[in-house]
């Protein structure tokens, strides 16, 4: 198992380009936040799809690493995404992940994405990761 601090340090070292921060890890879950700037907006003043997908992907990765420890070559094998409503351009995107299955070689989880402080999800993702053994 890895702590929130260990997962955060690993993400910062290995993915310095990310704007996603790991807020919580543990109990087969993780919560992350993606800071939004003008660079993450698309025409129409909404958060871009790739930003939402990156946030969901990192939330899954953090939840898995929190359970299995820092295993860098744990990789995404699928990510299914549903856009539900327009995210707020002036709020962070919050990703809340729950792992549905954690096996020896595969993990499956779901992520609900929110505009920070708002109750309705803006997107939902289900992803599968391969775990090297």
N, C-alpha and C positions, 0 to 999 in steps of 0.2 A: 504494500500500500504506500501511497505517497500523500503528503500533506498538501494543503492549499499553497503553502509557501514553496514547497519543492516543485510543484507543478508550475507555479507562476515563474519561478527562477528558470526552469527548463524552457518554458515558452519564450521568455524574454531573451534568453541566450541563443536559442535555435531559430526563432522567428522574430527577429528584431523589427521587421517591417510591419508586424501586426499592430492594430489599434485595439485589439481585444484584450481585456484584463480578466483574469480568473478571480472571482469574488469568493466562491465557496466550492469545496470539494468534499465528498464523503457520502456514505450511505447510498452508494450506487447512484449518485447524482452530482451535478455541478451547476453552478450559476456563473455566467460570464456577462461582461458589459462591453459594448463596442461604442467608443466615443465617435460622435458624428460631427464632421466638418463639411464645408461646402464641397470638398473633394469627393465625398461619399454620396452626393446628391446627383440625381439624374434630372433631365428636363421635366418640369412640372413640380419641382420641389419635393420629391419623395426620395427616400433612401433607396439606393440601387439594389437590385437583386443579388449581385455578387457579394455585396456587403452582408446581406442577410444570410446568404449561404455560408460565407466564411465564419460568421458568428455561430451558426448552428454546428458547423463542422468542428470548430474549436471547442464548443461546449461538450460535444460527444467525446472528443479526444481527451479533454480534461477529466471527464467523469470516468473514462476507462483507465487512464493513468492513475487516478486516485485509488482505483481498486487493485491494479496489477503492478503498480510501481512505474518508474520511468523506463519504459520500453520504447525507444525512439522509432523503431521500424513498425510499430502498430500503424496501419494505414487504412484509409477509407476505401471500401470496396463498392459501396453504393450510397447514394443520398437522394431521397425522394422528397420533393418540396411542394408545399401548397402555400401560395400567397393568398392571404385572407382579407386584408384591408390596408389602406395606405398608412405607412409608418409616419410618425411625426418627424419633421426635419430638424426640430430643435431639441430633441431628447435623445439620450443614449438608447441603443438597442440592448435589451436584456434577454439573454438566452438561458432558459431553464431546462436542463437535461435530466431525464430519468432513464436509467438503463433497464431495458426489458429482459435482456438475456446476457449473461456473461459466462461464456464457455472457455474451453482451453484455447481454441483457435479462432473463434468468432464472438463478437459482441454486437448487440443490437440495442439501439436506444432511440428515444424520441425527444425532440426539442421543441418547446413552445417559445416563440419570440414575441417580445412586447416592446412598445415604446415606453420608456421608463415612466412609472407612475400611473400608467393607464391600464385598466383591467382587461381589456379585450386583446387577444393575441393578434398580431399582424401577420404571422406566418407560423407554419407547423412543418417540421421535418422528421423523417424517420431515416436512420442511417445504419449501415453495417460496417464494422471494422474487422480486418484480419489481424490476428495477434500472432506474431512469429513465435515458434517454439522450437 
